[in-house]
């Protein structure tokens, strides 16, 4: 299905990096879409109407013009970006992109996104947060910083879905109490990707 002129609706929460990943791809590729705000904090992913669309009760969800529905942020990104330069043409580079997409969901998002949510949205004090979570975040950022010491992008020499997936929560690291000044390569990369996406820099 060509997405160039297809109407699609994104059901997402603007505070969610996973949802913003979908918006990044759609905006960058000029894919027209409607955005329906779904508040996780207000329990709007648990309504019968939403669960009928996605029984997992998670955002983002995309409904296409043919009424097909797709969930899971990285699956949506891959579908929207199919045939574009955001997916490397080289088979091995493409595999590396998948490697980072899997790592983002298995190791990165469960650390930085969770700590951010607990500190910034649930307003938990440090004493209420498992110290192992912060340590996990520091380890994640250190790995990223090491990888970026010899490159500007995560895969190859240009922007790919790996960068979009990883930047979504990394650029909000300050809301998790994490200082990117300790990870200068990551901080420079975040600014680079923000420029590529036309985003206003965050703190």
ZIZI-V961223 format. One record per residue. N is the residue number from 0. SS is DSSP state (~ for helix, > for strand, _ for the rest). Layout:
N/SS + N/SS
This chain:
0/_ + 1/_ + 2/_ + 3/_ + 4/_ + 5/_ + 6/_ + 7/> + 8/> + 9/> + 10/> + 11/> + 12/_ + 13/_ + 14/_ + 15/_ + 16/~ + 17/~ + 18/~ + 19/~ + 20/~ + 21/~ + 22/~ + 23/~ + 24/~ + 25/~ + 26/~ + 27/~ + 28/~ + 29/_ + 30/_ + 31/_ + 32/_ + 33/> + 34/> + 35/> + 36/> + 37/_ + 38/_ + 39/_ + 40/_ + 41/_ + 42/_ + 43/~ + 44/~ + 45/~ + 46/_ + 47/~ + 48/~ + 49/~ + 50/~ + 51/~ + 52/~ + 53/_ + 54/_ + 55/_ + 56/_ + 57/_ + 58/_ + 59/_ + 60/> + 61/> + 62/> + 63/> + 64/_ + 65/_ + 66/_ + 67/_ + 68/> + 69/> + 70/> + 71/_ + 72/~ + 73/~ + 74/~ + 75/~ + 76/~ + 77/~ + 78/~ + 79/~ + 80/~ + 81/_ + 82/_ + 83/_ + 84/_ + 85/_ + 86/_ + 87/_ + 88/_ + 89/_ + 90/~ + 91/~ + 92/~ + 93/~ + 94/~ + 95/~ + 96/~ + 97/~ + 98/~ + 99/~ + 100/~ + 101/~ + 102/~ + 103/~ + 104/~ + 105/~ + 106/~ + 107/~ + 108/~ + 109/~ + 110/~ + 111/~ + 112/~ + 113/~ + 114/~ + 115/~ + 116/~ + 117/~ + 118/~ + 119/~ + 120/~ + 121/_ + 122/_ + 123/_ + 124/_ + 125/~ + 126/~ + 127/~ + 128/_ + 129/_ + 130/~ + 131/~ + 132/~ + 133/~ + 134/~ + 135/~ + 136/~ + 137/~ + 138/~ + 139/~ + 140/~ + 141/~ + 142/~ + 143/~ + 144/~ + 145/~ + 146/~ + 147/~ + 148/~ + 149/~ + 150/_ + 151/_ + 152/_ + 153/_ + 154/_ + 155/_ + 156/_ + 157/_ + 158/_ + 159/_ + 160/~ + 161/~ + 162/~ + 163/~ + 164/~ + 165/~ + 166/~ + 167/~ + 168/~ + 169/~ + 170/_ + 171/_ + 172/~ + 173/~ + 174/~ + 175/~ + 176/_ + 177/_ + 178/_ + 179/~ + 180/~ + 181/~ + 182/_ + 183/~ + 184/~ + 185/~ + 186/~ + 187/~ + 188/~ + 189/~ + 190/~ + 191/~ + 192/~ + 193/~ + 194/~ + 195/~ + 196/~ + 197/_ + 198/_ + 199/_ + 200/_ + 201/_ + 202/_
